Amino acid sequence: MTDIVVNVENASVRFNKASGNISGLKEYVIKMLKRELMFQEFFALKDINFKVKRGEAWGLIGKNGSGKSTLLKLISGIIEPYRGSVDVNGSLSPLIELGAGFDSELTARENIFLNGALLGHSRKFIEEHFQQIVDFAELNEFLDVPIKNFSSGMSARLGFAIATVTKPDILIVDEVLAVGDYAFQQKCKVRMEELLSGGTTLLFVSHSIEQVKELCQYVIWIDKGIIKAQGDVESVSQQYMAEFN
């Protein structure tokens, strides 16, 4: 079995964005029908190369809009590369966007089964681990409340509890933990450390350099879709912080 669980080679992600001022949906549709829409190519990621070994913890840092979340979506298979390749070996548990995989009209109870199914868990598995999920999320009193009435912190707690109920080969965590209170952030940190000690690979996005240092051995610094630096957490973090001093 290979030690490389994530292999990204020369990967680029391209989006088309409409150029010119469009005042609303009606004007957009009219221009589209008249073939008057003009698009500009926008590369969210450009020629990304890196490898992650089994059991490693990598942090992704960079300013807003730098391409961190796009890279996580690429690795998760949510989007395809425009060019290049992404190879992933192992089970993935992505926690990328707050509320992703939840139906806002359904209750927390119903969403546990829905989200679990999206992660590939059987109904029997969720039934067996249901109380464990609820206890970790601290939502016993809100099981029959629709998700649309949850705060962002409550939704994040539930999503994290479901994503980590079993030990995935690769855990992908975006900024969603930033909405939780301090006590829950610490609880999540302990859970992630337990998973890492058990051999899980972590890809972690955070604007908190200290949080990245606590959890990660390695860092990728992304700026405007390009990797500016990658390597051990201390040296890359120092380069990143020097940029703002």
LUMVEXBA-605389 format. One record per atom (N, C-alpha, C): x, y, z; atom name; residue number from 1. Coordinates in steps of 0.02 Angstrom, whole numbers, plus 50000, padded with zeros to 5 digits. Layout:
! LUMVEXBA-605389
      X      Y      Z  atom    n
      X      Y      Z    CA  NUM
...
! end
This chain:
! LUMVEXBA-605389
      X      Y      Z  atom    n
  50042  49940  50000     N    1
  50000  50000  50000    CA    1
  50044  50063  50000     C    1
  50030  50111  49955     N    2
  50070  50171  49950    CA    2
  50061  50215  50012     C    2
  50115  50250  50029     N    3
  50113  50298  50084    CA    3
  50083  50365  50063     C    3
  50079  50376  49997     N    4
  50052  50439  49972    CA    4
  49975  50433  49967     C    4
  49940  50474  50006     N    5
  49867  50471  50005    CA    5
  49835  50527  49963     C    5
  49872  50581  49954     N    6
  49849  50636  49911    CA    6
  49907  50656  49866     C    6
  49895  50654  49800     N    7
  49947  50672  49752    CA    7
  49917  50721  49701     C    7
  49936  50783  49706     N    8
  49911  50836  49661    CA    8
  49968  50855  49614     C    8
  49956  50847  49549     N    9
  50009  50861  49499    CA    9
  49984  50911  49447     C    9
  50018  50967  49444     N   10
  50006  51019  49393    CA   10
  49931  51036  49386     C   10
  49896  51038  49443     N   11
  49824  51048  49441    CA   11
  49805  51122  49438     C   11
  49761  51137  49392     N   12
  49734  51205  49385    CA   12
  49658  51201  49385     C   12
  49627  51252  49413     N   13
  49554  51258  49412    CA   13
  49536  51324  49379     C   13
  49495  51320  49328     N   14
  49476  51380  49290    CA   14
  49401  51392  49295     C   14
  49383  51454  49307     N   15
  49313  51474  49306    CA   15
  49303  51527  49253     C   15
  49243  51531  49225     N   16
  49225  51585  49180    CA   16
  49183  51635  49218     C   16
  49202  51698  49216     N   17
  49161  51749  49248    CA   17
  49140  51800  49196     C   17
  49077  51822  49202     N   18
  49050  51870  49154    CA   18
  49086  51937  49161     C   18
  49105  51965  49104     N   19
  49137  52031  49105    CA   19
  49085  52083  49088     C   19
  49096  52144  49110     N   20
  49048  52197  49098    CA   20
  48996  52200  49154     C   20
  48960  52255  49157     N   21
  48910  52264  49210    CA   21
  48843  52235  49188     C   21
  48817  52189  49229     N   22
  48751  52160  49217    CA   22
  48708  52175  49278     C   22
  48653  52210  49267     N   23
  48614  52237  49324    CA   23
  48570  52185  49358     C   23
  48555  52129  49324     N   24
  48512  52080  49355    CA   24
  48505  52017  49313     C   24
  48464  51971  49338     N   25
  48455  51907  49304    CA   25
  48423  51916  49236     C   25
  48374  51962  49231     N   26
  48339  51973  49168    CA   26
  48389  51994  49113     C   26
  48432  52042  49129     N   27
  48481  52065  49080    CA   27
  48530  52010  49062     C   27
  48549  51969  49113     N   28
  48595  51913  49101    CA   28
  48565  51864  49050     C   28
  48500  51846  49061     N   29
  48467  51798  49016    CA   29
  48461  51826  48946     C   29
  48443  51891  48941     N   30
  48435  51922  48875    CA   30
  48502  51922  48837     C   30
  48555  51941  48872     N   31
  48621  51942  48840    CA   31
  48644  51872  48820     C   31
  48626  51823  48863     N   32
  48644  51755  48848    CA   32
  48608  51731  48785     C   32
  48543  51745  48780     N   33
  48504  51724  48722    CA   33
  48527  51758  48657     C   33
  48550  51821  48665     N   34
  48574  51858  48607    CA   34
  48648  51843  48592     C   34
  48677  51798  48633     N   35
  48748  51781  48627    CA   35
  48792  51843  48634     C   35
  48772  51887  48679     N   36
  48811  51948  48691    CA   36
  48851  51944  48756     C   36
  48846  51887  48790     N   37
  48883  51879  48853    CA   37
  48957  51870  48838     C   37
  48998  51908  48873     N   38
  49070  51902  48867    CA   38
  49098  51873  48932     C   38
  49144  51827  48927     N   39
  49172  51796  48986    CA   39
  49247  51806  48989     C   39
  49272  51811  49050     N   40
  49344  51813  49061    CA   40
  49364  51748  49097     C   40
  49421  51721  49076     N   41
  49447  51662  49111    CA   41
  49477  51684  49178     C   41
  49461  51646  49230     N   42
  49489  51660  49296    CA   42
  49516  51595  49324     C   42
  49581  51594  49337     N   43
  49612  51534  49365    CA   43
  49614  51539  49441     C   43
  49571  51499  49474     N   44
  49570  51498  49547    CA   44
  49631  51463  49575     C   44
  49657  51414  49538     N   45
  49718  51378  49556    CA   45
  49760  51370  49493     C   45
  49826  51377  49501     N   46
  49871  51373  49443    CA   46
  49928  51326  49457     C   46
  49930  51271  49421     N   47
  49987  51224  49422    CA   47
  50008  51206  49493     C   47
  49960  51178  49530     N   48
  49972  51158  49600    CA   48
  50005  51089  49602     C   48
  50059  51084  49641     N   49
  50094  51020  49650    CA   49
  50109  51009  49724     C   49
  50085  50954  49751     N   50
  50107  50933  49818    CA   50
  50083  50861  49831     C   50
  50117  50830  49878     N   51
  50102  50761  49898    CA   51
  50092  50759  49974     C   51
  50044  50719  49995     N   52
  50031  50710  50067    CA   52
  50037  50636  50083     C   52
  50078  50620  50134     N   53
  50086  50551  50155    CA   53
  50036  50532  50209     C   53
  50023  50468  50214     N   54
  49976  50442  50263    CA   54
  49995  50465  50334     C   54
  49946  50491  50370     N   55
  49957  50511  50439    CA   55
  49985  50581  50449     C   55
  49999  50616  50394     N   56
  50025  50684  50401    CA   56
  49968  50734  50412     C   56
  49985  50791  50443     N   57
  49937  50845  50453    CA   57
  49962  50907  50417     C   57
  49924  50930  50368     N   58
  49943  50988  50328    CA   58
  49894  51045  50339     C   58
  49921  51104  50352     N   59
  49880  51164  50357    CA   59
  49883  51202  50291     C   59
  49828  51234  50273     N   60
  49826  51277  50214    CA   60
  49814  51348  50237     C   60
  49860  51393  50221     N   61
  49854  51462  50244    CA   61
  49855  51509  50184     C   61
  49831  51570  50195     N   62
  49828  51619  50141    CA   62
  49771  51666  50153     C   62
  49772  51723  50119     N   63
  49719  51773  50127    CA   63
  49653  51746  50098     C   63
  49598  51780  50115     N   64
  49533  51763  50087    CA   64
  49537  51767  50011     C   64
  49507  51718  49977     N   65
  49507  51718  49904    CA   65
  49571  51693  49873     C   65
  49616  51665  49913     N   66
  49680  51642  49886    CA   66
  49675  51575  49851     C   66
  49622  51536  49865     N   67
  49614  51470  49832    CA   67
  49615  51411  49880     C   67
  49618  51424  49945     N   68
  49623  51369  49994    CA   68
  49562  51323  49991     C   68
  49503  51352  49994     N   69
  49442  51311  49994    CA   69
  49432  51276  49926     C   69
  49453  51310  49873     N   70
  49449  51280  49806    CA   70
  49492  51218  49803     C   70
  49551  51222  49833     N   71
  49597  51164  49834    CA   71
  49565  51106  49873     C   71
  49534  51120  49928     N   72
  49501  51067  49967    CA   72
  49444  51035  49926     C   72
  49406  51076  49890     N   73
  49352  51050  49849    CA   73
  49380  51007  49792     C   73
  49437  51027  49766     N   74
  49470  50988  49713    CA   74
  49490  50919  49740     C   74
  49520  50917  49799     N   75
  49542  50854  49829    CA   75
  49482  50811  49847     C   75
  49427  50843  49868     N   76
  49367  50807  49888    CA   76
  49327  50780  49829     C   76
  49344  50802  49769     N   77
  49308  50779  49709    CA   77
  49246  50820  49694     C   77
  49237  50876  49730     N   78
  49178  50918  49718    CA   78
  49185  50955  49652     C   78
  49247  50974  49635     N   79
  49260  51005  49570    CA   79
  49317  50966  49535     C   79
  49318  50970  49469     N   80
  49368  50935  49429    CA   80
  49423  50984  49409     C   80
  49485  50960  49402     N   81
  49538  51005  49378    CA   81
  49527  51022  49304     C   81
  49543  51083  49286     N   82
  49541  51104  49216    CA   82
  49597  51069  49179     C   82
  49654  51063  49212     N   83
  49710  51023  49187    CA   83
  49748  50996  49247     C   83
  49790  50946  49235     N   84
  49826  50914  49289    CA   84
  49785  50857  49318     C   84
  49809  50830  49374     N   85
  49775  50772  49404    CA   85
  49776  50776  49480     C   85
  49727  50742  49509     N   86
  49722  50736  49582    CA   86
  49706  50664  49598     C   86
  49750  50630  49635     N   87
  49740  50561  49654    CA   87
  49733  50557  49730     C   87
  49680  50524  49752     N   88
  49667  50516  49824    CA   88
  49660  50442  49839     C   88
  49699  50418  49888     N   89
  49696  50347  49908    CA   89
  49671  50342  49980     C   89
  49607  50322  49987     N   90
  49579  50314  50054    CA   90
  49511  50347  50059     C   90
  49477  50333  50114     N   91
  49411  50362  50126    CA   91
  49418  50434  50148     C   91
  49373  50476  50121     N   92
  49374  50548  50135    CA   92
  49315  50567  50179     C   92
  49328  50611  50227     N   93
  49273  50641  50266    CA   93
  49283  50716  50263     C   93
  49247  50750  50217     N   94
  49257  50822  50208    CA   94
  49209  50863  50249     C   94
  49235  50913  50283     N   95
  49194  50962  50319    CA   95
  49215  51030  50292     C   95
  49185  51047  50235     N   96
  49210  51104  50196    CA   96
  49167  51166  50203     C   96
  49102  51159  50193     N   97
  49059  51217  50197    CA   97
  49006  51207  50250     C   97
  48994  51259  50290     N   98
  48945  51256  50342    CA   98
  48876  51240  50312     C   98
  48846  51186  50334     N   99
  48780  51168  50310    CA   99
  48781  51123  50249     C   99
  48840  51109  50222     N  100
  48844  51065  50164    CA  100
  48820  50995  50183     C  100
  48774  50967  50144     N  101
  48748  50901  50160    CA  101
  48688  50902  50205     C  101
  48668  50962  50228     N  102
  48609  50969  50270    CA  102
  48551  50997  50229     C  102
  48491  50975  50246     N  103
  48430  51004  50218    CA  103
  48400  51049  50272     C  103
  48397  51113  50259     N  104
  48376  51161  50310    CA  104
  48305  51150  50335     C  104
  48263  51118  50294     N  105
  48193  51107  50314    CA  105
  48185  51045  50359     C  105
  48236  51002  50359     N  106
  48232  50941  50399    CA  106
  48259  50953  50469     C  106
  48239  50911  50516     N  107
  48263  50917  50584    CA  107
  48335  50892  50590     C  107
  48365  50905  50648     N  108
  48433  50880  50660    CA  108
  48434  50804  50657     C  108
  48383  50772  50686     N  109
  48378  50699  50685    CA  109
  48380  50673  50613     C  109
  48338  50702  50571     N  110
  48334  50680  50501    CA  110
  48399  50695  50463     C  110
  48429  50751  50479     N  111
  48491  50771  50445    CA  111
  48550  50727  50464     C  111
  48549  50699  50523     N  112
  48603  50653  50543    CA  112
  48603  50593  50496     C  112
  48544  50566  50482     N  113
  48540  50509  50436    CA  113
  48555  50529  50364     C  113
  48532  50589  50344     N  114
  48544  50613  50276    CA  114
  48619  50624  50265     C  114
  48651  50661  50310     N  115
  48722  50677  50303    CA  115
  48764  50614  50309     C  115
  48744  50569  50353     N  116
  48780  50505  50360    CA  116
  48778  50465  50296     C  116
  48720  50465  50263     N  117
  48713  50429  50199    CA  117
  48758  50460  50146     C  117
  48763  50527  50145     N  118
  48805  50561  50096    CA  118
  48879  50545  50107     C  118
  48897  50529  50169     N  119
  48966  50510  50185    CA  119
  48978  50435  50176     C  119
  48925  50399  50154     N  120
  48933  50328  50138    CA  120
  48917  50281  50195     C  120
  48886  50307  50249     N  121
  48869  50264  50306    CA  121
  48799  50233  50296     C  121
  48792  50172  50318     N  122
  48726  50139  50313    CA  122
  48680  50165  50369     C  122
  48616  50153  50361     N  123
  48568  50174  50412    CA  123
  48583  50138  50478     C  123
  48601  50074  50473     N  124
  48617  50035  50532    CA  124
  48676  50065  50570     C  124
  48727  50087  50532     N  125
  48786  50117  50563    CA  125
  48766  50181  50601     C  125
  48725  50223  50569     N  126
  48705  50286  50600    CA  126
  48662  50272  50662     C  126
  48619  50223  50657     N  127
  48577  50205  50715    CA  127
  48621  50185  50774     C  127
  48673  50146  50760     N  128
  48718  50122  50813    CA  128
  48759  50178  50843     C  128
  48774  50230  50803     N  129
  48816  50285  50827    CA  129
  48777  50350  50838     C  129
  48711  50345  50834     N  130
  48669  50405  50838    CA  130
  48681  50444  50902     C  130
  48678  50411  50959     N  131
  48685  50446  51023    CA  131
  48755  50475  51032     C  131
  48804  50440  51005     N  132
  48873  50465  51007    CA  132
  48879  50532  50970     C  132
  48847  50535  50912     N  133
  48847  50597  50872    CA  133
  48812  50653  50910     C  133
  48754  50638  50937     N  134
  48714  50689  50972    CA  134
  48751  50714  51034     C  134
  48781  50668  51071     N  135
  48816  50688  51132    CA  135
  48876  50733  51116     C  135
  48913  50715  51063     N  136
  48972  50755  51045    CA  136
  48950  50825  51023     C  136
  48896  50828  50985     N  137
  48872  50893  50960    CA  137
  48835  50933  51013     C  137
  48819  50900  51070     N  138
  48785  50933  51125    CA  138
  48718  50962  51103     C  138
  48679  50921  51067     N  139
  48616  50945  51038    CA  139
  48557  50901  51059     C  139
  48561  50869  51117     N  140
  48507  50824  51138    CA  140
  48439  50858  51140     C  140
  48438  50921  51159     N  141
  48374  50956  51167    CA  141
  48348  50985  51101     C  141
  48386  50978  51047     N  142
  48367  51010  50984    CA  142
  48360  50961  50926     C  142
  48352  50897  50943     N  143
  48351  50845  50891    CA  143
  48293  50854  50842     C  143
  48237  50878  50866     N  144
  48178  50883  50823    CA  144
  48164  50955  50801     C  144
  48216  50995  50803     N  145
  48213  51064  50779    CA  145
  48241  51067  50708     C  145
  48208  51100  50660     N  146
  48236  51106  50592    CA  146
  48303  51142  50593     C  146
  48348  51119  50550     N  147
  48415  51147  50546    CA  147
  48413  51222  50531     C  147
  48362  51245  50495     N  148
  48359  51316  50477    CA  148
  48355  51361  50539     C  148
  48334  51332  50596     N  149
  48330  51370  50658    CA  149
  48394  51366  50700     C  149
  48444  51330  50675     N  150
  48507  51322  50711    CA  150
  48552  51383  50700     C  150
  48592  51398  50750     N  151
  48645  51448  50740    CA  151
  48700  51416  50699     C  151
  48746  51457  50673     N  152
  48801  51431  50634    CA  152
  48845  51384  50676     C  152
  48852  51401  50740     N  153
  48892  51359  50785    CA  153
  48861  51291  50796     C  153
  48795  51289  50803     N  154
  48760  51225  50813    CA  154
  48767  51181  50751     C  154
  48760  51212  50692     N  155
  48767  51174  50630    CA  155
  48838  51146  50622     C  155
  48887  51187  50641     N  156
  48957  51165  50637    CA  156
  48970  51106  50684     C  156
  48942  51109  50744     N  157
  48950  51055  50792    CA  157
  48921  50990  50766     C  157
  48862  50995  50736     N  158
  48830  50934  50710    CA  158
  48869  50906  50651     C  158
  48891  50950  50606     N  159
  48929  50928  50548    CA  159
  48994  50894  50568     C  159
  49029  50923  50617     N  160
  49093  50894  50640    CA  160
  49081  50827  50674     C  160
  49028  50823  50714     N  161
  49013  50760  50749    CA  161
  49000  50703  50701     C  161
  48964  50718  50647     N  162
  48948  50666  50597    CA  162
  49011  50647  50558     C  162
  49050  50698  50539     N  163
  49110  50686  50497    CA  163
  49163  50645  50533     C  163
  49164  50649  50599     N  164
  49217  50615  50637    CA  164
  49191  50557  50680     C  164
  49130  50534  50667     N  165
  49103  50479  50707    CA  165
  49141  50415  50694     C  165
  49170  50409  50635     N  166
  49213  50353  50620    CA  166
  49281  50380  50600     C  166
  49332  50339  50601     N  167
  49399  50362  50584    CA  167
  49410  50360  50509     C  167
  49407  50419  50476     N  168
  49420  50419  50404    CA  168
  49494  50414  50390     C  168
  49512  50393  50329     N  169
  49582  50394  50310    CA  169
  49607  50466  50303     C  169
  49563  50509  50277     N  170
  49580  50579  50265    CA  170
  49523  50623  50291     C  170
  49540  50669  50337     N  171
  49491  50716  50363    CA  171
  49507  50785  50335     C  171
  49457  50816  50304     N  172
  49467  50883  50274    CA  172
  49423  50932  50312     C  172
  49455  50983  50341     N  173
  49418  51031  50383    CA  173
  49433  51101  50360     C  173
  49380  51138  50340     N  174
  49388  51207  50320    CA  174
  49374  51251  50381     C  174
  49363  51315  50370     N  175
  49356  51364  50423    CA  175
  49295  51354  50468     C  175
  49257  51301  50457     N  176
  49193  51293  50492    CA  176
  49201  51294  50568     C  176
  49258  51273  50594     N  177
  49267  51272  50667    CA  177
  49272  51342  50696     C  177
  49285  51391  50654     N  178
  49292  51460  50679    CA  178
  49227  51487  50708     C  178
  49170  51457  50689     N  179
  49106  51483  50714    CA  179
  49088  51454  50782     C  179
  49122  51403  50804     N  180
  49106  51372  50868    CA  180
  49136  51412  50926     C  180
  49110  51401  50986     N  181
  49139  51435  51044    CA  181
  49205  51401  51063     C  181
  49241  51433  51110     N  182
  49308  51409  51128    CA  182
  49306  51337  51154     C  182
  49257  51322  51197     N  183
  49254  51255  51227    CA  183
  49245  51202  51173     C  183
  49202  51216  51123     N  184
  49191  51167  51071    CA  184
  49252  51162  51024     C  184
  49286  51218  51012     N  185
  49347  51216  50971    CA  185
  49398  51170  51003     C  185
  49404  51174  51070     N  186
  49451  51132  51106    CA  186
  49430  51058  51101     C  186
  49365  51047  51105     N  187
  49339  50979  51099    CA  187
  49355  50949  51030     C  187
  49346  50991  50979     N  188
  49362  50969  50910    CA  188
  49436  50956  50902     C  188
  49477  50999  50933     N  189
  49549  50991  50929    CA  189
  49571  50924  50960     C  189
  49541  50907  51017     N  190
  49557  50842  51049    CA  190
  49537  50785  51003     C  190
  49477  50790  50972     N  191
  49453  50737  50927    CA  191
  49500  50730  50868     C  191
  49522  50785  50839     N  192
  49568  50782  50782    CA  192
  49635  50752  50801     C  192
  49659  50769  50861     N  193
  49722  50741  50884    CA  193
  49716  50665  50894     C  193
  49658  50643  50918     N  194
  49646  50571  50925    CA  194
  49647  50536  50858     C  194
  49615  50567  50808     N  195
  49614  50538  50741    CA  195
  49685  50537  50711     C  195
  49722  50590  50721     N  196
  49791  50593  50695    CA  196
  49835  50539  50727     C  196
  49826  50529  50792     N  197
  49866  50478  50826    CA  197
  49847  50408  50802     C  197
  49787  50401  50774     N  198
  49765  50337  50747    CA  198
  49782  50328  50674     C  198
  49818  50376  50644     N  199
  49839  50368  50574    CA  199
  49800  50407  50523     C  199
  49750  50446  50544     N  200
  49712  50486  50497    CA  200
  49755  50543  50470     C  200
  49746  50558  50406     N  201
  49780  50615  50375    CA  201
  49734  50676  50380     C  201
  49763  50734  50396     N  202
  49723  50795  50405    CA  202
  49743  50849  50355     C  202
  49693  50878  50322     N  203
  49702  50939  50282    CA  203
  49658  50992  50315     C  203
  49690  51046  50337     N  204
  49657  51092  50383    CA  204
  49667  51164  50361     C  204
  49612  51200  50349     N  205
  49614  51270  50331    CA  205
  49595  51312  50392     C  205
  49636  51361  50408     N  206
  49620  51407  50463    CA  206
  49657  51472  50453     C  206
  49625  51527  50475     N  207
  49659  51591  50475    CA  207
  49700  51601  50539     C  207
  49694  51554  50586     N  208
  49732  51557  50648    CA  208
  49797  51519  50639     C  208
  49852  51555  50635     N  209
  49917  51523  50627    CA  209
  49932  51479  50688     C  209
  49913  51503  50747     N  210
  49925  51465  50808    CA  210
  49888  51398  50807     C  210
  49826  51399  50782     N  211
  49787  51338  50776    CA  211
  49820  51289  50728     C  211
  49845  51315  50673     N  212
  49880  51274  50624    CA  212
  49943  51243  50655     C  212
  49980  51283  50692     N  213
  50041  51259  50724    CA  213
  50027  51203  50774     C  213
  49970  51210  50809     N  214
  49952  51160  50860    CA  214
  49936  51092  50829     C  214
  49906  51093  50769     N  215
  49881  51031  50740    CA  215
  49924  51003  50683     C  215
  49961  51046  50649     N  216
  49992  51026  50586    CA  216
  50069  51023  50589     C  216
  50096  50976  50551     N  217
  50169  50971  50543    CA  217
  50194  51011  50484     C  217
  50151  51017  50433     N  218
  50170  51048  50370    CA  218
  50118  51100  50349     C  218
  50140  51146  50307     N  219
  50096  51201  50286    CA  219
  50106  51214  50211     C  219
  50049  51230  50179     N  220
  50051  51257  50110    CA  220
  50024  51328  50113     C  220
  50064  51375  50088     N  221
  50042  51445  50084    CA  221
  50021  51459  50012     C  221
  49957  51475  50005     N  222
  49929  51489  49938    CA  222
  49913  51563  49933     C  222
  49931  51593  49876     N  223
  49917  51663  49863    CA  223
  49896  51671  49791     C  223
  49836  51696  49780     N  224
  49809  51708  49713    CA  224
  49813  51645  49670     C  224
  49798  51588  49701     N  225
  49795  51525  49664    CA  225
  49861  51491  49652     C  225
  49915  51519  49680     N  226
  49982  51491  49669    CA  226
  50012  51473  49737     C  226
  50047  51417  49740     N  227
  50082  51398  49802    CA  227
  50145  51442  49807     C  227
  50147  51483  49859     N  228
  50206  51526  49870    CA  228
  50260  51489  49910     C  228
  50237  51444  49954     N  229
  50285  51405  49993    CA  229
  50250  51344  50022     C  229
  50288  51291  50032     N  230
  50263  51231  50066    CA  230
  50321  51198  50102     C  230
  50304  51168  50159     N  231
  50356  51135  50198    CA  231
  50337  51132  50272     C  231
  50388  51129  50316     N  232
  50372  51122  50387    CA  232
  50337  51184  50413     C  232
  50296  51173  50463     N  233
  50249  51225  50486    CA  233
  50285  51288  50511     C  233
  50341  51280  50546     N  234
  50375  51338  50575    CA  234
  50403  51384  50521     C  234
  50441  51355  50473     N  235
  50474  51397  50424    CA  235
  50424  51432  50377     C  235
  50373  51396  50355     N  236
  50324  51426  50309    CA  236
  50282  51478  50346     C  236
  50264  51464  50408     N  237
  50225  51512  50447    CA  237
  50264  51577  50456     C  237
  50329  51571  50468     N  238
  50371  51631  50477    CA  238
  50373  51672  50412     C  238
  50379  51637  50355     N  239
  50378  51673  50291    CA  239
  50312  51709  50281     C  239
  50258  51674  50298     N  240
  50191  51702  50289    CA  240
  50181  51764  50333     C  240
  50200  51760  50397     N  241
  50191  51815  50443    CA  241
  50236  51874  50424     C  241
  50295  51860  50397     N  242
  50341  51913  50377    CA  242
  50310  51956  50321     C  242
  50265  51927  50283     N  243
  50232  51962  50229    CA  243
  50192  52021  50255     C  243
  50169  52016  50317     N  244
  50124  52068  50345    CA  244
  50159  52114  50394     C  244
  50224  52104  50403     N  245
  50262  52146  50449    CA  245
  50304  52199  50412     C  245
! end
